[in-house]
């Protein structure tokens, strides 16, 4: 088996395309092989896994790690959008092995299906509170302009214990993270620290306070703030685009068809078709390894093509990779599923005549480039029909 570089293939390119148009790289990557060598955005070779079985092997491989300390020595961490190393900033997304296990044990009980189901009424009420004023305008509203960002951030702030009068601050901080200006990114990170401190203030009640009491005792306050940053930012980064695609499907098919679809099935199918993270986060080989018949040297960047694998017509039946697999399976998966389902239920109950204001096929999506996902450019809707 060989990994085939293809200079004409750029899976990391930014582009805008129709909502019904597949990403041009997905089928091409699969056709190139189960593990494909490409040029990384930060320079040098990288390997993309396009096969489901090989992906699951890689996701549990002890020498394929997430710690950015193992990134290629020539990579600029800022240009590559890397997090701090695990030594500098331990987190669920930078640690591996026993250190990751300890952090996972601190987080996991707070995000179980049973624990998250207890927020159903509250999350449903938040969805209703945000949609009703938009519906009351009586006209066309663009749900991608604010709602798909505001709703998941309102939920995650509420669950963590961040005061809800700080949601606008959370929105601005998340948007600041997309900037190419290091100063703006730094200001956004400082703002996230302020949000974390607000959630941990005396008298606050929420998962942030519970997490503080569960993490290893050697964690500093800034390190705890970073853990809360990852929960807030990830809660927007992934749920925001997924919500746009879900609403487009729900509102573009007519009331009768909408009512006939089980909510959970619709949510999961949307996540499969439009994975919020089309690629895994960067992983790196900590040593020379054999993978898929190839010898990969230490410090080789590895990605899982989640979008391509999920939509592969030849993929065996079974769980998809929308939330990953293995020890780094998404901690917030249950909360994301609850949020997405709650919005569909509110639309069906309160706004049965809601519809897209344009034909479904006219909707457009933007691929942000790199390993970021895609998002609808606009979602014009008439909530009262």
C-alpha positions in Angstrom: 0.0 0.0 0.0 1.3 3.5 -0.8 0.4 7.0 0.3 -0.1 9.0 -2.8 0.7 12.8 -2.8 -1.6 14.6 -5.1 -0.4 18.2 -5.8 -3.8 19.0 -7.5 -5.7 18.0 -4.4 -6.1 20.6 -1.7 -8.5 19.3 1.0 -7.8 22.4 3.1 -8.9 25.1 0.6 -11.5 27.7 1.6 -14.5 27.8 -0.7 -18.2 28.6 -1.0 -20.6 26.0 -2.5 -24.2 25.0 -2.6 -25.6 23.2 0.4 -26.3 20.2 -1.8 -22.8 20.2 -3.3 -20.4 17.7 -1.8 -17.0 18.9 -0.7 -14.8 18.3 -3.8 -12.0 16.6 -1.8 -14.0 13.9 -0.1 -14.4 11.5 -2.9 -10.9 12.3 -4.3 -9.3 11.5 -0.9 -11.1 8.1 -0.7 -10.1 7.3 -4.3 -6.5 8.0 -3.5 -6.4 5.3 -0.8 -7.1 4.5 2.9 -4.2 6.7 4.0 -3.2 9.6 1.8 -0.2 11.9 1.9 -1.0 15.6 1.3 0.7 18.9 1.9 -0.1 20.3 5.3 -1.3 24.0 5.6 1.6 24.7 7.9 4.1 23.1 5.5 5.5 19.6 4.9 3.7 16.3 4.5 0.7 15.2 6.4 -1.3 11.9 6.3 -5.1 11.8 6.0 -6.9 8.5 6.9 -10.0 7.9 4.8 -10.9 4.4 5.9 -13.3 3.7 8.8 -11.4 0.7 10.3 -8.0 2.4 9.9 -9.4 5.6 11.5 -10.6 3.7 14.6 -7.2 2.0 14.8 -5.5 5.4 14.7 -7.8 6.9 17.3 -6.7 4.4 19.9 -3.1 4.1 18.9 -0.8 4.8 21.9 1.8 6.4 19.6 -0.5 8.7 17.7 -0.9 11.6 20.2 -2.6 15.0 20.4 0.1 16.8 22.3 1.3 19.7 20.1 4.8 19.1 21.5 5.1 16.4 18.9 4.2 18.6 15.9 6.8 18.9 13.2 9.7 21.1 14.4 9.2 23.5 11.6 5.6 24.3 12.3 4.7 27.7 13.5 2.1 27.0 16.3 0.1 30.1 15.6 0.0 29.6 11.8 -0.9 25.9 12.4 -3.6 26.9 14.9 -2.1 24.6 17.5 -3.0 24.7 21.2 -0.3 25.1 23.8 1.6 21.9 24.6 0.3 19.5 27.3 3.2 20.6 29.5 2.2 24.2 29.2 -1.5 23.8 29.3 -3.0 20.4 30.2 -6.4 19.8 28.8 -8.6 17.2 27.3 -7.5 18.3 23.8 -3.7 18.3 24.5 -3.1 15.5 27.0 -2.7 11.8 26.3 -2.3 8.6 28.4 -2.7 8.8 32.2 -2.8 12.6 32.3 -5.7 12.5 29.9 -7.4 9.8 31.8 -7.3 11.9 35.0 -8.9 14.8 33.3 -11.4 12.7 31.6 -12.5 11.3 35.0 -13.0 14.8 36.2 -15.2 15.8 33.3 -17.1 12.7 32.3 -19.6 12.4 35.3 -20.7 16.0 34.5 -21.7 15.2 30.9 -23.3 11.8 31.1 -26.5 11.2 29.2 -28.4 10.9 32.5 -26.9 14.2 33.9 -27.5 16.1 30.7 -31.1 14.9 30.3 -31.8 16.8 33.5 -31.3 20.0 31.5 -34.0 19.2 28.9 -36.7 21.6 30.2 -34.2 24.4 30.7 -32.6 24.0 27.3 -36.0 23.8 25.6 -37.1 27.0 27.4 -34.0 28.8 26.2 -34.7 27.8 22.6 -38.2 29.1 22.9 -37.1 32.3 24.6 -34.7 33.1 21.7 -37.0 32.0 18.8 -40.2 33.7 19.9 -39.0 37.3 19.6 -37.6 36.5 16.2 -41.0 35.0 15.1 -42.8 38.1 16.5 -41.1 40.3 14.0 -43.5 38.8 11.5 -41.0 38.8 8.7 -38.0 36.9 7.4 -35.1 36.4 9.8 -31.6 35.1 9.1 -31.1 32.4 11.8 -27.4 32.0 10.8 -26.8 35.7 11.6 -27.2 35.3 15.3 -29.4 32.5 16.5 -27.3 29.5 15.6 -24.4 31.2 17.5 -26.3 32.7 20.4 -28.4 29.6 21.3 -25.5 27.1 21.9 -23.5 29.7 23.8 -26.5 30.6 25.9 -26.9 26.9 26.8 -23.3 26.2 27.6 -23.0 29.4 29.6 -26.1 28.5 31.6 -25.0 25.0 32.2 -21.5 26.0 33.3 -22.8 28.9 35.5 -21.7 31.9 33.4 -24.2 34.7 34.1 -26.4 35.0 31.0 -25.8 38.7 30.8 -22.3 37.7 29.6 -23.6 35.8 26.5 -22.8 38.8 24.2 -19.3 38.7 25.6 -19.0 35.0 24.9 -20.2 35.6 21.3 -17.6 38.3 20.8 -14.9 36.2 22.3 -15.7 33.2 20.0 -15.7 35.5 16.9 -12.4 37.0 18.0 -10.8 33.5 17.9 -11.4 33.5 14.1 -9.2 36.6 13.6 -5.8 36.4 11.9 -4.7 39.2 14.2 -2.8 37.8 17.2 -3.8 40.8 19.3 -7.5 40.1 18.7 -7.0 36.4 19.5 -5.2 37.4 22.7 -8.0 39.7 23.7 -10.5 36.9 23.0 -8.6 34.5 25.3 -8.5 37.1 28.0 -12.3 37.5 27.6 -12.7 33.8 28.0 -10.7 34.0 31.2 -13.1 36.6 32.5 -16.1 34.4 31.6 -14.5 31.5 33.5 -13.9 33.7 36.5 -17.5 34.8 36.5 -18.7 31.2 36.4 -16.5 30.4 39.4 -17.4 33.5 41.5 -18.6 33.0 45.0 -22.3 32.0 45.1 -22.4 30.7 41.5 -23.8 27.2 40.8 -23.0 25.3 37.7 -20.7 22.7 36.2 -17.8 25.1 36.3 -17.8 25.0 40.1 -18.2 21.2 40.1 -15.3 20.8 37.6 -13.1 22.9 39.9 -13.8 20.5 42.7 -13.0 17.5 40.6 -9.8 18.4 38.7 -6.3 17.4 39.9 -5.3 19.6 42.9 -2.1 20.8 41.2 -4.1 22.7 38.6 -3.7 26.4 38.7 -6.5 28.9 38.3 -5.4 29.9 34.8 -5.3 26.2 33.8 -8.8 25.7 35.1 -9.9 28.8 33.1 -8.4 27.2 30.0 -10.5 24.0 30.6 -13.6 26.2 30.8 -12.5 28.0 27.6 -12.3 24.8 25.7 -15.9 23.9 26.8 -17.3 27.2 25.8 -15.5 27.6 22.5 -16.0 24.0 21.4 -19.7 24.4 22.3 -20.0 27.2 19.8 -17.5 26.0 17.2 -19.3 22.7 16.5 -22.9 23.1 17.5 -23.4 26.4 15.7 -22.8 25.1 12.1 -24.5 21.8 12.9 -27.6 23.7 14.0 -27.7 25.7 10.7 -27.6 22.5 8.6 -30.2 20.8 10.8 -32.6 23.8 10.6 -32.2 24.0 6.9 -33.3 20.3 6.6 -36.2 20.7 9.0 -37.6 23.9 7.5 -37.0 22.9 3.9 -39.1 19.8 3.7 -42.6 20.9 4.6 -44.6 20.4 7.9 -45.9 16.9 7.0 -42.5 15.5 6.2 -41.0 17.2 9.2 -43.5 15.7 11.6 -42.8 12.2 10.2 -39.1 12.2 11.1 -37.9 11.1 14.6 -36.0 14.0 16.1 -33.0 11.9 17.3 -32.7 10.2 13.9 -32.8 13.5 12.1 -30.2 15.0 14.3 -27.8 12.2 14.0 -28.2 11.9 10.3 -27.5 15.6 9.9 -24.4 15.3 12.0 -23.3 12.4 9.8 -23.9 14.3 6.6 -22.5 17.6 7.8 -19.9 16.7 10.4 -19.3 19.8 12.5 -15.6 18.9 12.5 -14.8 17.5 9.0 -11.4 16.4 10.2 -10.1 15.3 13.6 -7.9 17.7 15.4 -4.2 17.3 14.5 -2.6 14.2 15.9 1.1 13.4 15.7 3.2 10.2 15.8 5.3 10.2 18.9 7.7 7.6 17.4 8.2 5.8 14.1 5.2 3.6 13.5 3.6 1.3 11.0 0.1 2.3 10.0 -2.0 0.9 7.1 1.1 -0.7 5.5 3.1 2.5 5.7 6.1 3.5 7.8 5.4 6.9 9.3 8.3 8.7 10.9 8.0 10.4 14.3 6.4 13.8 14.3 4.2 12.9 11.3 0.9 14.9 11.3 -2.2 12.6 11.0 -5.8 13.6 10.4 -9.0 11.5 10.3 -11.3 12.5 7.4 -14.4 12.3 9.5 -16.7 13.9 6.8 -15.4 11.6 4.1 -15.7 8.4 6.2 -19.1 9.3 7.5 -20.5 9.8 4.0 -18.6 7.0 2.3 -21.3 4.9 0.5 -19.2 1.8 1.2 -18.9 2.4 5.0 -20.1 -0.5 7.0 -23.3 0.0 9.1 -22.6 1.2 12.6 -21.7 4.3 14.7 -20.3 7.1 12.7 -17.4 9.4 13.7 -19.2 12.7 14.1 -18.1 12.8 17.8 -14.9 10.9 17.2 -14.1 7.5 18.9 -11.7 6.2 21.5 -10.5 8.0 24.6 -10.9 11.4 23.0 -14.6 10.9 22.2 -16.3 14.3 22.4 -17.1 15.1 26.1 -20.0 17.4 25.1 -21.7 15.0 22.7 -24.8 14.5 24.9 -25.2 18.3 25.4 -24.9 18.9 21.7 -27.5 16.3 20.9 -29.9 17.8 23.5 -29.5 21.3 22.1 -30.1 20.2 18.5 -33.1 18.1 19.4 -34.6 20.8 21.6 -34.7 23.4 18.8 -36.4 20.9 16.4 -39.0 20.1 19.1 -39.7 23.8 19.8 -40.1 24.5 16.1 -42.6 21.7 15.7 -44.6 22.6 18.8 -44.6 26.4 18.6 -43.9 27.2 15.0 -45.5 24.5 12.9 -45.7 26.6 9.8 -42.1 27.8 9.9 -40.4 27.4 6.5 -37.3 28.5 4.6 -37.8 31.9 2.9 -35.8 30.6 -0.1 -35.6 27.2 -1.9 -33.4 24.7 0.0 -31.1 24.3 -3.0 -30.3 28.0 -3.0 -28.7 27.9 0.4 -24.9 28.2 0.4 -22.1 27.0 2.7 -18.6 28.3 3.3 -15.7 26.1 3.9 -13.4 28.1 6.2 -10.3 26.2 5.1 -7.6 24.3 7.1 -9.2 21.7 9.3 -12.2 23.9 10.1 -15.6 23.0 9.0 -18.3 24.6 6.9 -21.2 26.9 7.9 -24.2 28.2 6.1 -23.7 31.7 4.8 -27.3 32.6 5.5 -30.4 30.9 6.7 -33.5 33.1 5.8 -36.6 31.7 7.5 -40.2 32.8 8.1 -41.0 31.4 11.5 -44.8 32.1 11.3 -45.0 30.7 7.7 
